[in-house]
Amino acid sequence: MGGALVAVAIGLASGVMSGLFGIGGGIITTPAIRLLLDAPALVAVGTPLPVILPGALTGALSFLRRGDSDVRAGVVIGASGALTAVAGAWATRRAGGSVVLIATAAIIVWAAADMALQAWRPPRVDQAAGEGSLTERRTLALLGTGLITGAYSGFFGLGGGFVLVPMLTRWLRYPVKRAIGTSLLSVALLAIPGTITHALLGNIDWAIAAGLAVGVVPGAALGARVNAKAADRQIRVGFALLLVGVAVWLGASELGLVP
């Protein structure tokens, strides 16, 4: 019973982070499943993926209703990323659980540093980004972004939003809130092939996933509501601090520096 309540609480926290920062929530659930529920490393990687879908869709709908989502870009990124998400998920078996989690911590630190830099020196923003038609050049950029994000999503089990949001804001000059809304849609699509592959590999604990799902939907709705009231700079700083905290916690644990 205690484990089920912990899973619900983890789901609620990850849902809030999903709706607030557009990250899919896996960045919270993977370390928490590993460290609080003492699950095997690959189970911690695979179990969040089926829960990302309802949480990300809940957040995406909230952003879509207020016009902060680029649906066409989200679909292009999600569709192209589905190809590499499967390859990334299969690669976890060859790499091993501890390697995956240490690599997860490292990539999170990179994303945190980039978002902190954006908060200190904001990149040039095109307020119209995501509102016009898809040109050939922009479509190619979105396809490339999707391929990269999909590989991260499948390998790390994190949904990919923690990498996608900085890419959209820095490379494609999206306003940060539109980047988050677009990311949530892409993350929902990317979770599907990753879920299927990790399920076939036996990396999903469905009992834990059910507990997470109970908390993630109301959490995502709450996070999206908070996002609507927050300033862009506050979102960037909060995102960076969240990433740093999770990376340090996860990396230190896998390296045996903390119990």
C-alpha positions as CSV (number, residue, x, y, z in Angstrom):
1,M,0.0,0.0,0.0
2,G,2.8,2.4,0.9
3,G,4.5,1.8,-2.5
4,A,1.2,2.6,-4.3
5,L,0.9,5.9,-2.5
6,V,4.5,6.8,-3.2
7,A,3.8,6.0,-6.9
8,V,0.7,8.3,-6.9
9,A,2.7,11.1,-5.3
10,I,5.5,10.6,-7.9
11,G,2.9,10.8,-10.6
12,L,1.4,14.0,-9.2
13,A,4.8,15.6,-9.0
14,S,5.8,14.5,-12.5
15,G,2.5,15.7,-13.9
16,V,3.0,19.2,-12.5
17,M,6.5,19.3,-14.0
18,S,5.1,18.1,-17.3
19,G,2.4,20.8,-17.6
20,L,4.7,23.5,-16.3
21,F,7.9,22.8,-18.3
22,G,6.7,20.6,-21.2
23,I,9.1,17.7,-20.3
24,G,6.8,14.7,-20.2
25,G,7.4,14.1,-16.5
26,G,9.9,11.2,-17.1
27,I,12.7,13.4,-15.8
28,I,11.0,13.1,-12.3
29,T,9.6,9.6,-12.5
30,T,12.8,7.8,-13.7
31,P,15.0,8.9,-10.8
32,A,12.1,8.6,-8.3
33,I,11.2,5.0,-9.3
34,R,14.9,4.1,-9.1
35,L,15.6,5.8,-5.8
36,L,12.3,5.8,-3.9
37,L,10.8,2.5,-5.1
38,D,14.1,0.7,-5.5
39,A,13.2,-0.6,-8.9
40,P,15.9,-2.1,-11.3
41,A,17.5,0.6,-13.5
42,L,16.0,-0.5,-16.8
43,V,12.5,-0.7,-15.2
44,A,13.0,2.9,-13.9
45,V,13.8,3.8,-17.5
46,G,10.9,2.0,-19.1
47,T,8.0,2.4,-16.6
48,P,7.5,6.2,-17.0
49,L,6.8,5.9,-20.8
50,P,3.2,4.6,-20.8
51,V,2.4,7.3,-18.2
52,I,3.9,10.1,-20.2
53,L,1.1,9.8,-22.8
54,P,-1.9,10.9,-20.7
55,G,0.1,13.5,-18.8
56,A,1.5,15.1,-21.9
57,L,-1.8,15.1,-23.7
58,T,-3.5,16.8,-20.7
59,G,-0.9,19.5,-20.7
60,A,-0.9,19.8,-24.5
61,L,-4.7,20.4,-24.6
62,S,-4.4,23.2,-22.0
63,F,-1.7,25.0,-24.1
64,L,-3.6,24.4,-27.3
65,R,-6.8,26.0,-25.9
66,R,-4.9,29.2,-25.2
67,G,-3.0,29.2,-28.5
68,D,0.4,28.3,-27.2
69,S,1.0,25.2,-29.3
70,D,2.2,24.5,-32.9
71,V,0.3,21.4,-33.8
72,R,1.9,20.8,-37.2
73,A,5.4,21.1,-35.8
74,G,4.5,18.8,-32.9
75,V,3.2,16.1,-35.3
76,V,6.3,16.4,-37.5
77,I,8.6,16.1,-34.6
78,G,6.7,13.2,-33.0
79,A,6.3,11.3,-36.3
80,S,10.0,11.5,-37.2
81,G,11.1,10.9,-33.6
82,A,9.1,7.7,-33.5
83,L,11.7,6.1,-35.9
84,T,14.7,6.7,-33.6
85,A,12.7,6.2,-30.4
86,V,12.5,2.5,-31.1
87,A,16.3,2.2,-31.8
88,G,17.0,4.2,-28.7
89,A,14.9,1.9,-26.5
90,W,16.6,-1.3,-27.9
91,A,20.0,0.3,-27.3
92,T,19.3,0.4,-23.5
93,R,19.7,-3.4,-23.3
94,R,23.2,-3.3,-24.8
95,A,24.3,-0.3,-22.7
96,G,23.0,-1.6,-19.3
97,G,20.9,0.1,-16.7
98,S,23.6,2.0,-14.7
99,V,25.2,3.3,-17.9
100,V,21.9,4.6,-19.1
101,L,21.1,6.4,-15.8
102,I,24.6,8.0,-15.5
103,A,24.3,9.1,-19.1
104,T,20.8,10.5,-18.2
105,A,22.3,12.6,-15.5
106,A,24.9,13.9,-17.9
107,I,22.5,14.9,-20.6
108,I,20.2,16.6,-18.0
109,V,23.1,18.7,-16.8
110,W,23.7,19.8,-20.4
111,A,20.0,20.8,-20.9
112,A,20.1,22.6,-17.5
113,A,23.2,24.6,-18.5
114,D,21.6,25.6,-21.8
115,M,18.4,26.7,-20.3
116,A,20.2,28.6,-17.5
117,L,22.2,30.4,-20.3
118,Q,19.0,31.2,-22.0
119,A,17.6,32.7,-18.8
120,W,20.7,34.9,-18.4
121,R,21.1,35.8,-22.0
122,P,17.7,35.0,-23.7
123,P,18.0,33.9,-27.4
124,R,16.4,36.0,-30.1
125,V,12.7,35.1,-30.2
126,D,10.5,35.1,-33.2
127,Q,7.0,35.7,-31.8
128,A,5.5,34.4,-35.0
129,A,7.4,31.1,-34.9
130,G,4.9,28.3,-35.0
131,E,2.1,30.4,-36.5
132,G,2.8,30.2,-40.2
133,S,2.9,27.4,-42.8
134,L,5.6,24.8,-42.8
135,T,8.3,25.9,-45.3
136,E,10.6,23.2,-46.7
137,R,13.6,24.5,-44.7
138,R,11.5,24.6,-41.5
139,T,10.1,21.1,-42.1
140,L,13.7,19.7,-42.5
141,A,14.7,21.4,-39.3
142,L,11.7,19.9,-37.5
143,L,12.5,16.5,-38.9
144,G,16.1,16.7,-37.7
145,T,14.9,17.9,-34.3
146,G,12.5,14.9,-34.1
147,L,15.1,12.4,-35.0
148,I,17.4,13.6,-32.2
149,T,14.6,13.9,-29.7
150,G,13.3,10.5,-30.5
151,A,16.6,8.8,-29.9
152,Y,16.9,10.5,-26.5
153,S,13.3,9.6,-25.6
154,G,13.8,5.9,-26.3
155,F,17.2,5.6,-24.7
156,F,16.6,7.6,-21.6
157,G,12.9,6.9,-21.1
158,L,12.3,10.6,-20.4
159,G,10.0,11.6,-23.1
160,G,12.6,13.9,-24.7
161,G,10.9,17.2,-23.7
162,F,13.9,18.3,-21.6
163,V,16.0,18.3,-24.7
164,L,13.2,19.5,-27.1
165,V,12.2,22.7,-25.3
166,P,15.8,24.2,-25.4
167,M,16.1,23.1,-29.0
168,L,12.9,24.8,-30.0
169,T,13.7,28.0,-28.2
170,R,17.4,28.3,-29.2
171,W,17.4,26.8,-32.8
172,L,13.9,27.6,-34.0
173,R,13.4,30.8,-31.9
174,Y,10.1,29.7,-30.5
175,P,8.7,31.7,-27.5
176,V,9.2,29.6,-24.5
177,K,5.6,28.9,-23.7
178,R,4.8,27.9,-27.3
179,A,7.9,25.7,-27.2
180,I,6.5,24.0,-24.1
181,G,3.0,23.5,-25.6
182,T,4.6,22.1,-28.8
183,S,6.9,19.8,-26.9
184,L,4.1,18.3,-24.9
185,L,2.3,17.2,-28.1
186,S,5.6,15.7,-29.5
187,V,6.3,14.0,-26.3
188,A,2.9,12.3,-26.2
189,L,3.6,10.9,-29.7
190,L,7.1,9.9,-28.9
191,A,6.0,7.9,-25.9
192,I,4.0,5.4,-28.0
193,P,6.8,3.5,-29.8
194,G,9.1,3.7,-26.7
195,T,6.3,2.2,-24.6
196,I,5.8,-0.7,-27.0
197,T,9.5,-1.4,-27.3
198,H,10.2,-1.3,-23.5
199,A,7.1,-3.5,-22.9
200,L,8.5,-6.1,-25.3
201,L,11.8,-5.9,-23.5
202,G,10.1,-6.4,-20.1
203,N,11.2,-3.1,-18.8
204,I,7.8,-1.8,-17.5
205,D,6.4,-2.4,-14.1
206,W,2.7,-2.0,-14.8
207,A,1.7,-1.8,-11.1
208,I,3.9,1.2,-10.6
209,A,2.8,2.7,-13.9
210,A,-0.9,2.4,-12.8
211,G,-0.1,4.3,-9.6
212,L,1.8,7.0,-11.5
213,A,-1.2,7.4,-13.9
214,V,-3.5,8.3,-11.0
215,G,-1.5,11.3,-10.1
216,V,-0.1,12.5,-13.4
217,V,-3.3,13.8,-15.1
218,P,-4.4,16.2,-12.4
219,G,-0.8,17.2,-11.9
220,A,-0.4,18.1,-15.5
221,A,-3.5,20.3,-15.5
222,L,-2.2,22.1,-12.5
223,G,1.2,22.6,-14.0
224,A,-0.2,24.1,-17.2
225,R,-2.3,26.5,-15.1
226,V,0.7,27.7,-13.2
227,N,2.7,28.1,-16.5
228,A,0.0,30.4,-17.9
229,K,0.6,32.9,-15.0
230,A,4.4,32.7,-14.9
231,A,6.8,35.0,-16.8
232,D,9.1,33.5,-19.4
233,R,12.3,34.1,-17.4
234,Q,10.8,32.5,-14.3
235,I,10.0,29.4,-16.4
236,R,13.6,29.2,-17.8
237,V,15.2,29.6,-14.4
238,G,12.8,27.1,-12.8
239,F,13.4,24.6,-15.6
240,A,17.2,24.9,-15.2
241,L,17.1,24.5,-11.4
242,L,14.8,21.5,-11.7
243,L,17.2,19.8,-14.1
244,V,20.3,20.5,-12.0
245,G,18.7,19.1,-8.9
246,V,17.5,15.9,-10.6
247,A,20.9,15.3,-12.4
248,V,22.9,15.7,-9.2
249,W,20.6,13.4,-7.2
250,L,20.5,10.7,-9.9
251,G,24.2,10.8,-10.8
252,A,25.4,10.8,-7.2
253,S,23.2,7.8,-6.4
254,E,24.3,5.7,-9.4
255,L,28.0,6.5,-8.7
256,G,27.5,5.4,-5.0
257,L,28.2,8.8,-3.6
258,V,24.9,8.9,-1.7
259,P,23.0,6.0,-0.1
